Amino acid sequence: MRRLRFLFKKLIIEVTKIKMNEWNEIYFLIKEHSKQNSKEACFQNKVVNIFEKLGWSRYKKEIETEKSIPIGANNRLRLDILISLIQVAS
């Protein structure tokens, strides 16, 4: 039982390190955009890259950019980034 607890604690520590590395990488990707006058398109691309690091995929169409969604008969909503929470069939 002690060995199992030890291995579980070690696993928790390793997972925490991995997650911290992900957050450090995310911070690295967006820190340059904290300055004023950052280009929106460049920042949007960085945000999409962050979502990919967190597990979503452009290839699987879980992330879409510049998506237009119909609202009612005559209106549309243009989204900069759309993240799908369900898997889209190809």
N, C-alpha and C positions, 0 to 999 in steps of 0.2 A: 504494500500500500504506500509506503514512503517513497519507493522508487517511482510509482505512478504519479504521486504528487510532485516529485522533483521534475519528472519529464513534462508534466502539464505546465508547471511554472516556467520551465525553459521554453516551451512552445509559446506561451503568452509573451515572454520577453522577445522572442524572435519575430512574432507577428507584429508586435509594437514597433520594433525596429524597421520592419518593412513599411508599415503605415507611415512612420515618421519620414522615411526616405521619400515616399510618395508625396507627402505634404511639403517637404523641402523642395522637391522638384516642381511642384505646383507653384510655390512661392517664387522660385527662380524664374518660371515662365511668365509670371504676371508682374514682377516687381518693376520692370522697366516701364510699365504702363501706369504706374502710380504718378509719374510726372504729368504735368499739364500738357495739353496739345498732342496727346497720343492719338494716332489714327484709329478710327473705329473699326475698319476692316481688319487691320493688323491685330487689334485686341480681340476681335471676334474669332479670328483664326486661332489665337492662343487659347481662348476659352474652349473651343472645340477640341484642341489638342489635350486640354486638361480632362475633358469628359472622356476622351479616348483612354487616357491613362487610368481613369477610374473604372473602365470596363465597357463603355459603350463603343459602338463601331459605326463609322461612316459607311463602310463597305456593306454592312448588314442593314443599312438604312435606319439604324437606331438613332442617328444624329442626322438632321437635315438642316441646311442653312437656306436663308432667303425663301422660306416656305410661305405660300399664299393659301389661306384657308377661306372658303366661302362662308359668309355670314348672311343668312337670309337670301332674298332673291337677287339683290343688286349690290351688296357690299362684300368686301373682302378684308381680311386681316392679314398683314404681312409680318411674319415672325422672323427675327434675326436668326434664332436657333430653336429648333424643335427637338426635344429628347423624347424618344418613345419608351414607354414603360412596359410595353408588351412587344413580343417578337413579331415582326412583320414578315408575312410569307412572301417569298420571292416569286 
